[in-house]
């Protein structure tokens, strides 16, 4: 996969953060997801993804799409960003967001839980991750 000229221009200009759900040309949250979530491309095709998200309590959020990344920010192979904290109604567990080649950012916690209420994320993924 190669980055488009739009992506390279943004990288060279020192791209600002994109805020999910802020309107305009920024991506919207999917379904009932809310939060403060931002992303940007930085050097060498690395995408930063940071913030927190919430889903209404008592509703299964596991495996659901949080938002969709624009085409210039999608990895060439499925990737993950691990959470700092995922809070359920009864516990705090390790979690992760999966990022698909189609741009879907999906909640994929571990250990699996059906009552996820909020999660904080901070990490990076590569537009062209190594092939193992």
C-alpha positions as CSV (number, residue, x, y, z in Angstrom):
1,X,0.0,0.0,0.0
2,X,1.2,3.5,-0.7
3,X,0.1,6.7,0.9
4,X,-1.7,9.2,-1.3
5,X,-0.2,12.6,-2.1
6,X,-2.8,14.1,0.3
7,X,-1.4,12.0,3.1
8,X,2.2,13.0,2.3
9,X,1.3,16.7,2.1
10,X,-0.4,16.5,5.5
11,X,2.7,14.8,7.0
12,X,5.1,17.3,5.5
13,X,3.0,20.2,6.9
14,X,3.0,18.8,10.4
15,X,-0.6,17.6,10.4
16,X,-3.0,18.7,13.2
17,X,-5.2,16.3,15.1
18,X,-8.5,15.1,13.6
19,X,-11.3,14.9,16.2
20,X,-13.9,12.2,15.8
21,X,-17.5,13.5,16.0
22,X,-16.6,17.1,15.7
23,X,-18.5,17.6,12.4
24,X,-17.4,19.1,9.1
25,X,-15.1,16.7,7.2
26,X,-14.2,14.8,10.4
27,X,-15.5,11.2,10.8
28,X,-18.5,10.7,13.0
29,X,-18.9,8.1,15.8
30,X,-20.8,5.0,14.8
31,X,-24.1,4.3,16.5
32,X,-24.3,5.2,20.2
33,X,-20.6,5.7,20.7
34,X,-19.4,9.0,22.2
35,X,-16.2,10.4,23.5
36,X,-13.1,12.5,22.9
37,X,-11.0,10.6,20.3
38,X,-8.4,12.1,18.0
39,X,-6.0,10.8,15.4
40,X,-3.2,12.1,13.1
41,X,-0.4,10.9,10.8
42,X,3.1,11.6,11.9
43,X,6.5,10.7,10.5
44,X,7.2,7.5,8.7
45,X,3.5,6.6,8.2
46,X,2.7,6.2,11.9
47,X,-0.9,7.0,12.9
48,X,-1.5,8.2,16.5
49,X,-4.9,7.4,18.0
50,X,-5.7,8.8,21.5
51,X,-8.7,9.6,23.7
52,X,-11.6,8.0,25.4
53,X,-14.8,6.5,24.3
54,X,-18.1,5.5,26.0
55,X,-21.0,3.3,25.1
56,X,-24.3,3.2,27.0
57,X,-24.1,0.8,29.9
58,X,-25.9,-2.6,29.7
59,X,-25.6,-2.7,25.9
60,X,-23.1,-5.1,24.2
61,X,-20.3,-3.0,22.7
62,X,-17.8,-5.8,22.1
63,X,-17.0,-6.1,18.4
64,X,-18.9,-2.9,17.5
65,X,-17.5,-0.3,15.2
66,X,-16.5,3.0,17.0
67,X,-15.9,5.0,13.9
68,X,-14.4,4.7,10.4
69,X,-11.0,6.2,9.5
70,X,-10.7,8.2,6.3
71,X,-8.9,6.3,3.4
72,X,-5.5,8.1,4.0
73,X,-5.3,6.7,7.5
74,X,-6.1,3.0,6.9
75,X,-3.4,0.4,7.5
76,X,-2.5,-2.1,4.8
77,X,-2.9,-4.9,7.3
78,X,-5.2,-5.2,10.3
79,X,-3.7,-3.5,13.4
80,X,-4.4,-2.9,17.1
81,X,-4.1,-0.1,19.6
82,X,-4.2,-1.3,23.2
83,X,-6.1,0.5,25.9
84,X,-4.8,2.1,29.1
85,X,-8.1,1.2,30.8
86,X,-11.4,-0.4,29.9
87,X,-14.0,-0.1,32.6
88,X,-17.0,-2.4,32.9
89,X,-19.8,-2.3,35.5
90,X,-17.7,-4.6,37.8
91,X,-14.1,-4.4,36.8
92,X,-11.2,-2.8,35.0
93,X,-9.7,-4.9,32.3
94,X,-7.1,-4.7,29.5
95,X,-8.6,-3.9,26.1
96,X,-7.8,-3.0,22.5
97,X,-9.2,-1.4,19.4
98,X,-8.8,-3.2,16.2
99,X,-8.2,-1.2,13.0
100,X,-9.2,-3.0,9.7
101,X,-7.9,-2.3,6.2
102,X,-11.3,-0.9,5.4
103,X,-10.9,1.7,8.2
104,X,-13.3,0.3,10.8
105,X,-12.1,1.0,14.3
106,X,-13.7,-1.8,16.4
107,X,-13.7,-2.5,20.1
108,X,-12.0,-5.8,20.8
109,X,-11.4,-6.2,24.6
110,X,-9.5,-8.9,26.3
111,X,-10.6,-10.6,28.5
112,X,-13.9,-10.4,26.7
113,X,-16.7,-8.6,28.3
114,X,-20.2,-7.7,27.2
115,X,-20.8,-4.7,29.5
116,X,-18.0,-2.4,28.5
117,X,-18.9,1.2,29.5
118,X,-15.8,3.3,28.8
119,X,-12.2,2.9,27.5
120,X,-9.1,5.1,27.3
121,X,-6.7,4.6,24.4
122,X,-3.4,6.0,23.5
123,X,-1.2,4.4,20.9
124,X,0.0,4.1,17.4
125,X,-0.3,1.9,14.4
126,X,1.6,1.8,11.1
127,X,0.0,2.5,7.7
128,X,2.3,-0.2,6.3
129,X,3.0,-2.6,9.2
130,X,5.7,-5.3,8.9
131,X,4.6,-8.6,7.4
132,X,5.3,-11.5,9.9
